[in-house]
Amino acid sequence: MKKKSTYPPGWDEARVHRVLAHYEEQTEAETVAEDEAAFEHQTQTAMEVPVELVPAIRELIAKHRNKAKGKSPD
């Protein structure tokens, strides 16, 4: 019996296939360019954190996004 897939809000099987196709069809140069472009954004950063802190960081990011959208915290 095949397990039914569940997707995050706004995602479906077609979107997953489009994303997979995008990355599978990229050349190595396109992949590098996309990765480098991600680090050029002035409003974002990348950093290493201990794995055990990831859930807390995700929670902080969600609260920040909800605050920016005017939503009250859960």
C-alpha positions as CSV (number, residue, x, y, z in Angstrom):
1,M,0.0,0.0,0.0
2,K,1.4,3.4,-1.0
3,K,1.7,6.0,1.7
4,K,-0.2,9.3,1.0
5,S,2.3,12.2,0.8
6,T,1.6,15.3,2.8
7,Y,2.9,18.7,1.7
8,P,3.4,22.0,3.5
9,P,0.8,24.7,2.9
10,G,0.9,25.9,-0.7
11,W,2.8,22.8,-2.0
12,D,1.5,19.9,-4.0
13,E,3.0,17.1,-6.0
14,A,3.2,19.2,-9.1
15,R,5.2,21.9,-7.3
16,V,7.6,19.3,-5.9
17,H,8.2,17.9,-9.4
18,R,8.8,21.4,-10.7
19,V,11.4,22.1,-8.0
20,L,13.1,18.8,-8.5
21,A,13.3,19.4,-12.3
22,H,14.7,22.8,-11.7
23,Y,17.6,21.5,-9.7
24,E,18.2,18.3,-11.7
25,E,18.4,20.3,-14.9
26,Q,20.9,22.9,-13.6
27,T,24.4,23.0,-14.8
28,E,27.2,23.1,-12.3
29,A,27.8,26.7,-13.1
30,E,24.2,27.6,-12.6
31,T,24.2,25.8,-9.3
32,V,27.2,27.8,-8.1
33,A,25.7,31.1,-9.3
34,E,22.5,30.4,-7.5
35,D,24.3,29.5,-4.3
36,E,26.5,32.6,-4.5
37,A,23.5,34.9,-5.2
38,A,21.9,33.6,-2.0
39,F,24.8,35.1,0.0
40,E,24.5,38.5,-1.7
41,H,21.2,39.5,0.0
42,Q,21.7,42.3,2.5
43,T,18.6,41.3,4.5
44,Q,19.7,37.7,5.2
45,T,22.7,35.8,6.5
46,A,24.0,32.3,6.8
47,M,25.6,30.9,9.9
48,E,26.5,27.6,11.6
49,V,24.6,26.8,14.7
50,P,24.5,23.7,17.0
51,V,21.9,21.3,15.7
52,E,20.1,21.3,19.1
53,L,19.4,25.0,18.7
54,V,17.7,24.7,15.3
55,P,14.1,24.1,16.7
56,A,14.4,27.3,18.8
57,I,15.8,29.3,15.9
58,R,12.9,28.1,13.7
59,E,10.5,29.2,16.3
60,L,12.1,32.6,16.6
61,I,11.9,33.0,12.8
62,A,8.3,32.0,12.7
63,K,7.4,34.5,15.5
64,H,9.3,37.2,13.6
65,R,7.5,36.5,10.3
66,N,4.1,36.4,12.1
67,K,4.9,39.7,13.8
68,A,5.8,41.3,10.4
69,K,2.5,40.0,9.0
70,G,0.6,41.4,11.9
71,K,-0.4,38.0,13.2
72,S,-0.6,37.3,16.9
73,P,1.6,34.5,18.3
74,D,0.0,31.1,19.0
